[in-house]
């Protein structure tokens, strides 16, 4: 695959990178980070400019998350109300969502900044930021810093792995596994704590 990509025109690589970074905002399971590593590796082989690779990944990511943020800000409440009235309503804890919105608003800056470093949670966090009314300039600033740092790390790693592609791929898998495990652990702790408090609450 790398041999085939290396022989493609650079403009196609840059266009794909823009789409790759943008699309991940709408479909979190999409392996955007792994593809950034691939194309950074290709840039290290001289097939394209590593600076433009970095620029395309940053611009594509920021564009995607701003669209998700705007959807949350303009359509978020309507979407939640629609789901609550549908057959999914019994599975949607609207009261908890309202409480979470308040807590998220108070910690929005830090959550948005860490957004890019939490695989699988990027799109939901961007949508939630719009939903709770995080100020647009604040969201853009923290998101841009987060995106720039994370993609700088990915591009640098891919560019300098040389022929040791397996090392970069193994590192990314390990990182995602650790973060996913932490998220599952935190969710379990929060869930157990919620039910314990609910059980102790007087009727």
N, C-alpha and C positions, 0 to 999 in steps of 0.2 A: 504494500500500500504506500509506504514511504517512497519507494522508487518511482511509483506512478505519480504521486503528488509532486515530487521534485521536478518532474518534467512538464508540469502544467504552467501556463502563464501566471506570473505573479499577481496580476490583477484579479484572476479567478480565486486565488488563495485569499487575497484581502477581502474580496466580496463575500466569500464563504465564512470568513472569520467574523465579519459584521453580523451576518445572519445567525451564525452559531451562538454568539454572545447574546443576541437579541432574543432568539427563540427559547433559550434556557429559562428566561424569566417567566414564560408561559407554561413550560413543561419541565418542572424541576428534575424529574428522573433523567432527562437528557444529559449525556456525558460531556458537557461543555468543557470542563476542566481538563479532561483527558485529551480532548482534541486540541486545546491550546498548547498542551505539552508537545503533541505531535508536530504542530506547525512551528513551534519555537525550535524544536529539534531540526526541522527542515531548514529554518532560517540559519541555524548554526552550520548547516552544510552549504550555505551560500545560495540557496534557491530563491530567497526573498529577503527583504530587510526586516531585521528583528525589531527595529523602531516602529515600523508601520504595523507589524504584527501586534505589538503592544498597543499602539494607538487604536487599531480596529477593535481589539477585544475590550478596551476601556469604553470607547464610544458606543459599541453595540450593547454592552452591559448596562451602561447608564441610561441609554434610550429605552431599553426594555423595562428596567425597574421604574422609570418615571411614568411609563404607560400604565404599569400595574398600580402604582401609587395613585395616579389620576382616576383609574377605575374604582379603586377603593374609596376615594374621596367623593366621587360623584355618584357612584352606584352601589357602594358598600351596604348602606342601611337598607336600601330597597331589595338587594339580593338576600340579605339575612331575613328580612320580613317575609319575602316570597318563600324561602326555604322553610321558615317556621310555620307558614300556613299550609305547606304541602305535606305529603305523607311522611317526609323526613323530619317534620316538626318534633315528633316524639324523641328523636335522637339529638336534637339541637338544644343545648341548655342556654336559652336566651338570657336568663338571669345571670349565669356565669359569664356569658359573653360581655354583658354590660359591665360587670365588675372588672373583667380583664381589660376592657377598653380604658377604664379609669387608671388602672395600674400601669398599663402600657404607656399611657400619655405622660405619666410622671417620669418614666425611665426611657422614653423614646429615643433620646440622643444616643445613649450607650447601646441600646438594642439595634438601632439602625447601623451604627458604626461596626458592630460585630456581625452584622447581617451576612456579609460576604464570606465570613470564615465558618459559617454553619451550613454545610451541605444539606439540601432538601428543604430548608426553611427560608430560603431567600425570597421566593415569591409570596408566601404567606405573610412574612414580616412586612414586605413592601405594601401589600394590600391592607394589612392591619394599620400601618402608619397613615395611609390615606383615610381609612375608616374612622380612626380616632381624631383626625384633624390635625396631625402634625404639620407645622408650618412648612410650606413648600420649599423655601430657601434653606431652612434647616435640614430638611430631608435630603435635598440635593447636595448640600455641603458634606454631610456625614456619609452619604452613600458614595459620593465621588471619591472621598478619601479611602473608604473601605475597598471600593472596586479597584482603585489605582494601586493600593498596596498589595491586594491579593493577586491581581494579574501580573504585577511586577515580579512577585515571588514565583508564579507559575512560569512566566516567560524566561526568567533568569535560570530557573531549574532546567527547563527544556533545552535552552540554548547551550548550557554548559555540560550536559550529560554526555555529549560526544557520542560514542558508539555504545555507551552503557545505558541503553533505553530501558532495560528491565529494572534498573535501580530507580529511575524516576517513576515508572509505573508502579513499582512495589511501594514506594514511599507514599504516593497518592492514595493507593488502596488502604494502606495502614492508617493514614491520617483520617480518611473518611470513616473507617471502621471505628476508630477511637471516638470521633465526634458523634457518630451515630449511637454508639454505646452510651456515651454521656447523656445524650438527649433522651434515650429510652429510660435511663436510670432516673433522670430528673422528672420525667413524666410519671414514672411509677411512684416516686416519693410524693409528688404533688397529689396524685390520685389517692394514694393511701391516706395521706394527711387529711384530704378533703372528707373521705368517708369516715375517718376516725372522729373528726370534729362534728360531722353530721350525726353520728351515732350517739355522741355525748350530749348533743343539744337536747334540752328538755322538750318534751312534746307539748 
